[in-house]
């Protein structure tokens, strides 16, 4: 009787689809050094910060269209062409957003991801290079 080691569990990729008026946000880490060159440990950054900056990586959507529900003459162009439903969160995919550090629910397998209710988003942040500012 041979004692083979158990096979490792298969690798999985998870796709989080927010429901309702929510978005999935990847928290953008602050740099470890200030412009003056002073090093800030993680604890000091966390205590001083009241809000977090993040990038919206997924949004709540309507149910995707199913091809057999509509005939070939259907001119309904609500779909974004990617096979997903329309964005119902009101926040554009890829937007940089500001939200309170205590808001949102951390995703268990990735500490940088949070599911945040749209009502807790404080602002959409536009990043403009200095040379484009007049």
C-alpha positions as CSV (number, residue, x, y, z in Angstrom):
1,X,0.0,0.0,0.0
2,X,1.6,3.2,-1.2
3,X,1.3,6.5,0.7
4,X,1.3,9.1,-2.0
5,X,1.1,12.7,-0.7
6,X,-2.3,14.4,-1.3
7,X,-2.6,16.4,-4.5
8,X,-2.3,20.2,-3.9
9,X,-5.6,22.0,-4.2
10,X,-6.2,23.5,-7.7
11,X,-5.3,27.2,-8.2
12,X,-8.4,29.4,-8.5
13,X,-9.0,32.9,-9.8
14,X,-11.7,34.8,-8.1
15,X,-13.9,37.5,-9.8
16,X,-15.8,39.6,-7.4
17,X,-19.0,41.1,-8.8
18,X,-20.4,43.8,-6.4
19,X,-24.2,43.7,-6.0
20,X,-26.5,46.7,-5.4
21,X,-25.0,50.2,-5.3
22,X,-21.5,49.0,-4.5
23,X,-18.0,49.0,-6.1
24,X,-14.9,47.0,-5.7
25,X,-12.0,49.2,-4.9
26,X,-8.2,48.4,-4.8
27,X,-6.6,50.6,-2.1
28,X,-3.7,52.6,-3.4
29,X,-0.8,52.5,-0.9
30,X,0.8,55.8,0.2
31,X,4.6,56.1,-0.4
32,X,6.8,55.3,2.6
33,X,8.7,58.5,2.3
34,X,7.5,62.1,2.4
35,X,8.8,64.6,-0.2
36,X,11.3,65.8,2.4
37,X,12.8,62.3,2.5
38,X,11.4,61.4,6.0
39,X,10.5,57.7,6.3
40,X,7.0,57.0,7.7
41,X,6.3,53.6,9.2
42,X,3.0,52.0,8.3
43,X,1.5,52.6,11.8
44,X,2.1,56.3,11.6
45,X,0.6,56.6,8.2
46,X,-2.5,54.6,9.3
47,X,-3.1,56.8,12.4
48,X,-2.7,60.1,10.5
49,X,-5.0,59.2,7.7
50,X,-8.7,59.7,7.8
51,X,-9.5,58.7,4.2
52,X,-8.1,56.2,1.7
53,X,-7.5,56.6,-2.0
54,X,-8.5,53.7,-4.2
55,X,-9.1,52.6,-7.8
56,X,-12.5,51.2,-8.8
57,X,-11.7,47.7,-10.3
58,X,-15.3,46.4,-10.7
59,X,-18.8,47.9,-10.5
60,X,-22.3,46.6,-9.8
61,X,-24.0,45.7,-13.1
62,X,-27.4,44.7,-14.4
63,X,-27.7,41.1,-15.5
64,X,-25.9,40.5,-18.8
65,X,-28.0,40.1,-21.9
66,X,-28.6,36.6,-23.1
67,X,-28.3,36.2,-26.9
68,X,-31.5,34.1,-27.3
69,X,-33.7,36.7,-25.6
70,X,-33.3,39.1,-28.4
71,X,-33.6,38.7,-32.2
72,X,-31.1,39.8,-34.7
73,X,-33.1,42.9,-35.5
74,X,-32.9,44.2,-31.9
75,X,-31.4,47.7,-31.9
76,X,-31.1,47.9,-28.1
77,X,-27.5,49.1,-27.5
78,X,-27.4,49.2,-23.7
79,X,-24.7,46.6,-23.6
80,X,-21.1,47.8,-23.4
81,X,-20.1,45.0,-25.9
82,X,-18.1,43.0,-23.3
83,X,-20.9,40.6,-22.4
84,X,-21.5,42.4,-19.1
85,X,-24.6,44.3,-18.1
86,X,-24.7,48.1,-17.7
87,X,-22.9,49.8,-14.9
88,X,-25.6,50.5,-12.2
89,X,-23.2,51.9,-9.6
90,X,-22.9,55.3,-11.2
91,X,-19.2,55.3,-10.7
92,X,-16.9,54.8,-13.8
93,X,-14.7,51.7,-13.9
94,X,-11.1,52.7,-13.3
95,X,-12.0,55.9,-11.4
96,X,-9.8,57.0,-8.5
97,X,-12.0,57.5,-5.4
98,X,-11.7,58.8,-1.9
99,X,-13.5,57.0,1.0
100,X,-13.3,56.9,4.8
101,X,-10.7,54.5,6.1
102,X,-13.3,52.7,8.2
103,X,-15.7,52.2,5.3
104,X,-16.0,49.2,3.1
105,X,-15.6,45.5,3.7
106,X,-12.2,44.0,3.2
107,X,-12.0,41.0,0.8
108,X,-10.8,38.0,2.9
109,X,-8.2,36.8,0.4
110,X,-6.8,40.2,-0.6
111,X,-6.2,43.0,1.9
112,X,-5.9,45.6,-0.8
113,X,-9.5,45.1,-2.0
114,X,-12.6,46.5,-0.4
115,X,-16.3,46.4,-1.4
116,X,-17.6,49.9,-0.7
117,X,-21.2,51.1,-0.8
118,X,-21.4,54.0,-3.2
119,X,-22.9,56.3,-0.6
120,X,-19.6,56.1,1.4
121,X,-17.5,57.3,-1.5
122,X,-16.5,60.9,-0.7
123,X,-15.1,62.0,-4.1
124,X,-13.8,61.0,-7.5
125,X,-10.2,62.1,-7.8
126,X,-8.8,63.3,-11.1
127,X,-5.0,63.1,-11.4
128,X,-3.6,65.9,-13.6
129,X,0.1,66.1,-14.5
130,X,1.7,69.3,-13.3
131,X,2.8,70.3,-16.9
132,X,-0.9,70.3,-17.9
133,X,-2.0,72.7,-15.2
134,X,-2.4,76.3,-16.4
